Amino acid sequence: MSINVNERLEMIISNRPKIRLNIARGEKSIVYGYIRVSTNIQHKQGKSLQAQEEMIRRYCGEKGIEAKIVCDPGYTGKTMETRREFMKMRKEARRGDTIIAYSLSRIARSVKEISNFVDEMEKRGVKIVILDKELDLSTPQGRLFFNMLATVDQFEREVDGERISAVMQSMKREGTLVTKAPYGFKIEGGKLVENEEEMKMIDMIIMYIHNDPEIKVAEICRRLQWEVDEGNIKLRKTKKVHQKTISEIIKRHNIRTITMQTATRT
């Protein structure tokens, strides 16, 4: 008894969509070369996208294979889900495919995420190669070394984070940490220098308080707003003068106390 091939094919496609995917994609395995860089610092440290791609292509050339480069520029390694191209590769990878990366940190930054990803790929028959440590995670030896290395890498990152935090706290105490220029200044060459445009407003505040030590912040804001509307002074990011900003400027520069002392001396 013969079978109806058309009916069987239609049934298979309807019930097993994965077969449809395999037919559409073909039987040839794919070698993915995954590259990622999240900061300009990493670029300058020789971890640029171009450098990573060159190392992957060199490795593939030695093995006589060709890599499909998957790139996520400017994406942090903190979470995998935010990296569009990585997640697409993760979804498409199938048995017989290979994923190559320059280092474990290009894949993920936490032991848990890396381990889960490696386990997932292993179950699906996808091979993972890490170039800087010469790791082939499809072998027992590679998996053992990977587990040790991943734990050490995370420990080092946590220690580095603690060191950075301690240094930043020390710089804050010493007044040498500058992450945002206060109003009236700008950062040039890592140093604070006066911003002439913003200093115009500070000068006006000083004169208002000098002429009337009892003047309210609300009144200062009203006068400054008029100056802004007339185009005489420019604000940093907005066109509205806020009482909180003016209060912070007065407090930061101790304007009321200094102007009162000056008035007393004169």
C-alpha positions in Angstrom: 0.0 0.0 0.0 1.5 3.3 -1.0 1.3 6.5 1.1 0.2 10.0 0.0 3.4 11.9 0.2 1.7 15.3 -0.1 -0.5 14.6 2.9 2.4 13.2 5.0 4.5 16.3 4.2 1.7 18.6 5.1 1.1 16.8 8.4 4.8 16.9 9.3 5.1 20.6 8.6 2.0 21.3 10.6 3.0 19.2 13.6 6.8 19.7 13.6 7.7 23.3 12.7 11.4 22.6 13.5 11.6 20.3 10.4 10.4 23.2 8.4 13.1 25.4 9.8 15.8 22.9 9.1 14.7 22.5 5.5 14.6 26.3 5.0 18.1 26.8 6.5 19.8 23.8 5.0 21.9 21.1 6.6 25.2 23.0 6.7 26.3 23.9 10.2 27.0 27.5 11.0 30.0 28.9 12.9 29.0 32.1 14.7 31.7 34.6 15.7 30.3 36.7 18.4 31.9 40.1 19.1 30.9 42.9 21.5 32.3 46.0 22.9 30.5 48.2 25.5 32.8 51.2 26.1 35.5 53.3 24.5 37.9 52.2 27.2 37.6 48.6 26.0 38.2 49.8 22.4 41.4 51.5 23.5 42.5 48.4 25.5 42.7 46.4 22.3 39.3 44.8 22.7 37.7 46.6 19.7 35.2 45.0 17.5 37.8 44.9 14.7 40.4 43.2 16.9 37.9 40.6 18.1 36.8 39.8 14.6 40.4 39.5 13.3 41.2 36.9 16.0 38.0 34.9 15.3 38.7 34.9 11.5 42.4 34.0 12.1 41.2 31.0 14.2 38.7 30.0 11.6 41.2 30.3 8.8 43.6 27.9 10.7 40.7 25.4 11.0 39.6 25.8 7.4 36.1 27.1 8.3 34.2 30.4 7.8 32.5 32.4 10.5 29.3 34.4 10.4 30.1 37.5 12.5 27.4 38.5 15.0 28.0 42.0 16.4 26.6 43.9 19.4 28.4 47.3 19.5 27.9 49.4 22.6 26.1 46.8 24.6 27.0 46.0 28.2 27.7 42.4 29.2 25.7 42.8 32.4 22.6 41.0 31.0 22.2 38.9 27.8 18.6 39.9 27.2 19.5 43.5 26.2 21.7 42.3 23.4 19.5 41.9 20.3 22.0 40.1 18.0 23.2 37.8 20.7 19.7 36.8 21.6 18.9 36.2 17.9 22.0 34.0 17.6 21.1 32.2 20.8 17.6 31.4 19.4 18.8 30.3 16.0 21.8 28.1 17.0 21.2 24.4 16.5 22.9 21.0 16.8 26.3 21.0 15.0 26.7 24.8 15.1 29.6 26.5 16.8 29.8 29.8 18.8 33.2 31.5 19.0 34.0 34.4 21.2 37.3 36.2 22.1 36.7 35.8 25.9 34.0 34.7 28.4 33.3 38.3 29.2 32.0 38.9 25.7 29.4 36.2 26.3 28.4 37.4 29.8 29.8 38.8 33.0 28.2 36.6 35.7 29.0 32.9 36.4 25.3 32.1 36.6 24.4 33.5 33.2 27.4 32.0 31.5 26.8 28.6 33.1 23.1 28.6 32.1 24.0 29.6 28.5 26.7 26.9 28.3 24.3 24.3 29.6 21.6 25.3 27.2 24.0 25.2 24.2 25.4 21.8 25.3 21.9 20.3 25.5 21.2 21.6 22.0 24.5 20.2 20.6 26.1 23.7 20.0 29.8 23.9 20.5 31.4 26.9 22.3 35.0 28.1 21.8 36.7 30.8 23.9 39.8 32.0 22.2 41.8 33.9 24.8 41.8 30.8 27.1 41.9 28.2 24.3 38.7 26.7 25.8 36.6 24.2 23.9 33.5 23.8 26.1 32.3 20.7 24.3 35.1 18.7 26.0 35.0 17.5 29.7 38.4 19.2 30.3 37.1 22.5 28.8 34.0 22.4 31.0 36.1 21.7 34.1 38.5 24.6 33.4 35.5 26.8 32.4 33.8 26.3 35.8 37.1 27.2 37.6 37.8 30.2 35.4 34.3 31.6 35.5 34.3 31.6 39.3 37.7 33.2 39.5 36.7 35.9 36.9 33.6 36.8 38.9 35.6 37.0 42.1 38.1 39.3 40.5 35.3 41.6 39.2 33.7 41.8 42.6 37.1 42.7 44.2 37.8 45.3 41.5 34.3 46.8 42.1 35.1 47.1 45.8 38.4 48.7 45.0 36.8 51.2 42.6 34.1 52.0 45.1 36.8 52.6 47.9 38.8 54.9 45.6 35.7 56.9 44.6 34.7 57.4 48.2 38.2 58.6 49.0 38.2 61.0 46.1 34.8 62.3 47.2 36.2 63.0 50.7 39.2 64.8 49.3 37.1 66.7 46.8 39.0 65.4 43.8 36.2 63.4 42.2 34.4 65.4 39.5 31.7 63.5 37.7 29.5 66.6 36.9 30.5 70.2 36.8 28.6 72.4 39.3 26.6 75.3 37.9 29.0 78.1 36.8 31.8 75.6 35.8 32.7 73.2 33.0 35.2 70.3 32.8 38.1 70.8 30.4 41.1 68.4 30.4 39.8 66.8 33.6 39.8 70.1 35.5 37.0 72.5 36.5 37.1 75.9 34.7 34.7 78.8 34.8 31.7 78.8 32.4 31.4 82.4 31.5 27.8 82.2 30.4 26.7 80.5 33.6 28.8 82.8 35.7 26.5 85.7 34.4 23.6 84.3 36.4 25.7 83.7 39.5 26.9 87.3 39.3 23.3 88.5 39.2 22.4 86.4 42.2 25.3 87.9 44.1 24.2 91.4 43.2 20.6 90.7 44.2 21.6 89.5 47.6 24.2 92.2 48.1 21.6 94.9 47.4 18.9 93.1 49.5 20.3 90.5 52.0 16.7 89.6 52.9 15.6 88.9 49.4 13.7 85.6 48.9 14.7 82.9 46.6 11.3 83.1 44.8 12.0 86.8 44.0 15.5 86.0 42.7 13.9 83.3 40.5 11.4 85.8 39.2 14.0 88.3 38.2 16.3 85.7 36.7 13.4 84.3 34.7 12.9 87.7 33.1 16.6 87.8 32.2 16.3 84.4 30.6 13.1 85.3 28.7 14.9 88.4 27.4 17.8 86.4 26.2 20.3 88.0 28.6 21.4 84.8 30.2 21.2 81.1 29.2 20.4 78.1 31.3 22.2 74.8 31.0 19.3 72.4 30.0 16.1 74.3 30.4 14.4 77.7 29.9 12.8 77.8 33.3 14.6 79.0 36.5 13.9 76.6 39.4 14.1 77.6 43.0 15.9 74.4 43.9 18.7 75.2 41.5 19.1 78.8 42.8 19.0 77.6 46.4 21.8 75.1 45.7 23.9 77.8 44.0 23.5 80.2 47.0 24.4 77.4 49.4 27.3 76.0 47.4 29.0 79.3 47.1 27.9 80.6 50.5 26.7 83.7 48.8 24.5 85.1 51.6 27.1 84.9 54.3 29.9 86.4 52.1 27.8 89.3 50.8 26.6 90.1 54.3 30.2 90.1 55.6 31.3 92.3 52.7 28.4 94.7 53.4 29.4 94.9 57.1 33.0 95.7 56.2 32.0 98.5 53.8 
